[in-house]
Structures are given as structure tokens and as C-alpha cells.
């Protein structure tokens, strides 16, 4: 697999509007799990299809694309929202702590200048050390879980919202 694989969700705009609206309605509830508290914010916010039924559409499409990319099924998917207000960054990290086979991100709301995804190319024969991806709403980007990645500073005056994902084998 190359450093990354991307897919544009068809008709994403109306879906993304609902996802963002429902996220903003729910994410500050006391019963919502939040992890990875860095620089004054939680990077991972765990809303589910029970909170936002339309989220199931994105997860179903992402799982299908991941299964095609890996030529393996069935896959399970773990996911979380990443809410980046102005000035926020996501520091360099990997997703290879457990049995992940693929990682990904789906972009819901991406104001201009709200940060780029930087992927470290682990391929020694590559001419580039870092692959820079300019996010777009409706874009789904997949990469290997051992790829070091980060998100540059949100320099817009608006919030950015994405959905991070990890895929692994579904053990029946």
C-alpha cells in the first residue's frame, strides 16, 4: 500500500452538516467519554451512532473502503471525533499500539488554513520524508497504523472537525 489511500464520500455535504450539528449538540455532555488531554483540549471524543445515527453512514463507507484496500473482511472499526479549535494542533503519533491493520481520518468540517495532515513516509526508497495532505470536507484518508502523523496548527478563525479511525480484524 502506498503511504496513503484516499476516497471521497459521495454527497458528503448534507451528511457533514448533520454530523457537525449533532456533534456540537452532544460533545460536552458529562456522559461522553473523552481521552488524550493535550494542550487544554481532549483530542479524542467518543460519540457513537447511538448519539448521531447518521454517523453509521460514514462508518459503513469507511469500513467498506478499508476492506477493499486491505483485501480483508470482516473488519471492525474504532472511531472518535477530533475537534480542533483555532490554534490547536495534533502532535506526532502512531496508531500501532494494538492489532490495527489500517488507520484513517474522515473530514467533516475543514475551514481554509485549519491544518494539514503530515504523514511520515517510512519507505527508504522514497524521495520524500513527509507527505502533506490538505484536508477537504468529505475526504477519507487511509494510512498504515505505524505511520507517524500529525496535524499542523489550525490557523483559521473557525473550528475544524474530523473523525479518526482504526481498523482491525473482526474476531467472531
N, C-alpha and C positions, 0 to 999 in steps of 0.2 A: 504494500500500500504506500502511496506517496505520503509526504508529510501531512497532507490534509486532503479531505474529500468534502465537497460541498453540494448542497441540494437546496433549491428554492421551493418553499412550500407554496403550492398554487393557492390563489385567492386568500393570501395571508392577512391583508389589511383589515377586513372586518373582524376576523378572529383575534388579531392582535389588539384591536381596540377593546374588545370584551375582556381579554386576558389582563390587560393593563388596568382597566377599570375595576375588575374583581380583585386583582392583587392589591390595589390601593385601598379597597374597601376592607380587606381581610388581614393584611400582613402585620398590623400592630396589635392584633388580638393577643391576649395573655396565653391562650392555649395553643398558639402556633410555635412549633419548635424552630429555634434559630441556633446556628453554630458559627464557628470561625469568627470570633470578635476581634477585628483588627482595625486600628486607626479610627476608633469611635463608631464602627458600624458592624453589623453582622453580615458577613459575605454570603452565607447560605441561609435561606428562608424556605421552610418546607411546607408549602401549601400543596394540596393534592386535588385530584379530580372530584373528591367529595366537596371541597371548598369551591372549586371552579370546574364545573363539568366540561366546559369547552377545552380544558387542558388535555383531556383524553384524546382529542383530535391530533394535537401536536405529538403526544407521546406515541400514539399508534403509527403516525407517519415516520417518526424518528426511528422507532423500533424496526419498521419495515425496511427503511433505508440502511440501517445498521446491519440487519440480517443479510441484505444483498451485498453490502460492502465486505462483510466477513465470510459470506457464503456459509453461514451457520444459523441454525434456528433450533429451537426457540430461544430467544434472548430475553433476559429480564432487564429492566431499566430502573435505575435510581436517579432521581432528579431533584433539583432545588432551584429556587429563584435567586438571582443576583441583582440587587437593586443598588445602583451606583449614582449617588447624588453628585452635584458639581464638586470637583476637587478630589473625588475618590479614585483609588487605584486598586487593582488586584495584583498582589505581589507574585513573583515567580514560584511555581509549584508544579507538582505532577499528581496524577490520579492512579498511581500503580501500587497502592497500599494493600489491596486485597486481590481479587481474582478478575479484575476488569479486563475486558478484551478491547474495548473502544471507549473513547470519551467524546463528548460533543457539547456544542452550545447552540441554542436557538435564540435568535434576536427578535425581541418583541417591540421595543421602542429604542431607536438609536438616533438621538439628535446629532447633528453635524458637530464634529470635534468632541465627541463624547468618549473617545478612547479607541485604540486599535488593539486587536489580538495579536500578540507576538508569540510565534511558535519556534522553538529551537530545533533546527534540523540536525538529527542525530546521525545522518548519513555521512560518513567520512569522505565519500567521493563527491559530495555536493560543493558547488562554488559558493553557496550562501550559508551562513551560520544561522540566520534568523529569517523566518518567513513572516511577513507583515500582512495581516488581513484587515481590510477596512470593513467593519460590520455594516449590514443593511437589514432593516426590518424584513422578516420573512426568510432570512438566510439560516440554514442549518449547516454547521461546520463540524466535521468529524476528524479526530486525530488519535494516534496511539496514546494509551494512558501513560506511557513512560516519557512522553514528550514534555519537556519543561515549557511552561507557557505562563503568560502574564497579560494584564490589560493595562494599557497606558492611562494616564490621568484623564478624567472627564473634564475637559476644559470648556464645555458648553455651560450655559446657564440653566440647563434642564436635567432632569433625572433620566437615567438610562436603565432599561430593564431587559434582562436575558434569562434564559433557562439553561442551567448546566446539567449535564447528564453523564452517567456511566453505564455501560452495557456489559453484561457477563452472561455466562451460560445459565439457562433456567433449569435448575435441577428438579425434575418432577418428583 
